[in-house]
Amino acid sequence: PVNAYLPDEYIRDGFQKIQMYKRVKAIDSVEDYTELVDEMTDRFGDLPLEADLLLRIARIKAWGRKAGVESIKKQQHQIEVRMSPEGTAETDGAKLVADSMQFGRAVGFSMENSQLVLTVDERHTGQKTEFDILEEIMQLLQSSKKETAVIDSV
């Protein structure tokens, strides 16, 4: 639960606001995110917190789609990231766990059936917010994909 939207004070014209929401929804990569942040800053000024959060959530969703995330849910003091069975199979678990050690007890891992489940516990995040750690975990999921061997035929 975050206040993530485009405030009326930031984009006053309704048509432009609808167009920007469509662009936010279409974010599919870090490049799309960066381009839209740059464009919005050029056209409307510095992003207010609510707009920044909206764009960051769109980037998290883009990372999640590419990594095979099935769902992200907030439950009491934890954010749960559930991988699809396919996403789980394509994730290098050892690399993900090793890269996640920087978060200490804030990040946990479990398996339910054939699905990897990651949790971010707000009670152990220290100086960072659970949202910031979620963002970093989603980035790590992107970089923790198993290498696929390409065999050249002669």
Disulfide bonds with the S-S distance in Angstrom:
none
